Amino acid sequence: MDYNAIHRQLSALKLPAKYHPCTWCGLTASDWAYQWDDPAEISDGVRTWSENTTSYAPMCRRCHNRLDDAHRTFGAERFPYEVTRLQEAAYAAVNDDRRVSETRAREVSRNAALRHVEAREAQMSERRKPLTAAGRAALARMSRGYRLNTLEAGQR
């Protein structure tokens, strides 16, 4: 599985990162960030990734860049200690009111996306032409991801 494929799979299984809070600062995430914790990581010389979806966390671009910079700067041995320090600093730098307002906005956005997926499923079932097996599998995976993430968030 290549770099782009794992990111597509993460978005299908866990929802796009924009529906999650950043694991460091709590603001809205923009990326699925590799956490540099998989001993079987893959590299093409430019990018490094893992096929293990649990090795990724939703992060905003700023925190994601800091995570990657820390790994480059400190190396594997010192990296875990620096990450803890950077994570605490990122969280402290954000106002609680801003985190709350972004959480509300994410909930609205997530609910709208879920309604869209449900409407699309209903539309697909009303079609005269049967959906291909690949189309059904992709739609089921996306729908399952939205539903599971909504349940995990304690919604609906």
N, C-alpha and C positions, 0 to 999 in steps of 0.2 A: 504494500500500500504506500502510495507516495504522499508527500507533504499536503498537497491540496485535497487529496481523497480523505485523509484523516480529519481535516478540518470540516469538510462537508459532512462526514459521518458524525462528528461531534455536534454540529448544528442540527442534524436530523434526530439524533438520539437525545440530546440534552437541551434543545432549542438554541437558537442563535445567542451568542454571548450578550447581546443588547437587552435580553430579558432577565439578566442576572446582575447582582451587585458585584463590584470588584472585590476580590477576596482580601485585598490590602486596605483600601481606603473606604470602601462601602458605596462609592458612587457607581453610576451605571457603567458596566463593562462594555468593551468594544471588541475584545479579542479572546480567543481561547489560547491561553499562554502555557507553553510547555514548562513544567516545574523542575526540569533537570534532575529527575529522580529515578529514571528507568535505566538499569544497567544494560539493557538491550536497545539503547537508543540508536537511531539511524541518522546518518549524515551524508549529504551530497557534496560536502566541502564548503557550502555556503550556508545552508540551513541544517538544523538538527531537529529531529522530531522522534516521536514514539508511536507505535501502533497501539499502545495501551491507553485507552480513553481516560483512565483514572489518573494519568500523569498530566492532565490538563486542568487548569482552573480559569474561571472567567476573570479577566482583569481589564481595567481601563488602559488606554494606550500609554499614559504616563507611567503607571506602575509596572506595566509589562516591559517597557524600555528600561526601567530601573532594575528589574529582575534580570534581564538579559545582560545589562551592563555589569551588574554585580558578578554574574557567573564568569564573564570574560575577564574582569579585573582581578577577582580573588581566587579563582580556580576552585576545583571540586572540594578540597579540604576545608578551606575557610568559608566557603560559600554559605553553608547552613547558618553560621553565626551572623554573618552580615545580613542575610535575608531577614532574620528576626528583627534586627535593629532597623532595617529599612522599612519593614512592614509596620512596626510600631510608629515610626516617624510619619509614614503616609497616612495612617489612621488619625493621628493627632493633628495633622495639618488640615483636616476637613471638619467643617462645622456640622454639628448634629442636625440642625435645621435643614441644611442642604441635603444630607443623607435621607432624611424623612421625606422631603419633597420629591427627590428622585425615586424613592421607593414607591411612592404613590403613582408617579408617572409610569414606572415600569409595570405596575399592576394593571393600569388602564391599557397600556400597550399590549401586554400579554393576553388580557381578556379579549381584546379586539382580534388578535391573531388567532386565538382559539375559536372565536366565533367564525372567523374566515375559514379556517380548516373544516369546521363542522358544516358550514354552508357548502363548501366545495365537495365534501363527502356526499352530502345529500344530492347535490347536482349530479355527481358522478353516478349515483345509484339510479337516477332517473333517466340517464342516457339510454339511447336505443342501442348504440354500439357498445359492446362489452369492453371494459378496460383491459389492457394487456396485463399479463402477470407481473411484469416489471413495474408498470404504473400502479397496480394494486399494492404491491409490496412497498413501493416508495411512499404512497399515500398512507398506508397503515403504519409505517415506521414514523412518519412525521406526526401523525395523529397520536400515536402512542407516546411519543416524546413530549408533546404538548400536554397531554392528559397527565402523565406521570409527574412532570415538573409542576403542574398546577396542584396536584395532590400533595407533593412534597412541600410546596409553599403554603399549604393549609388553606387553599382557596377552593371555592365551589364545593 
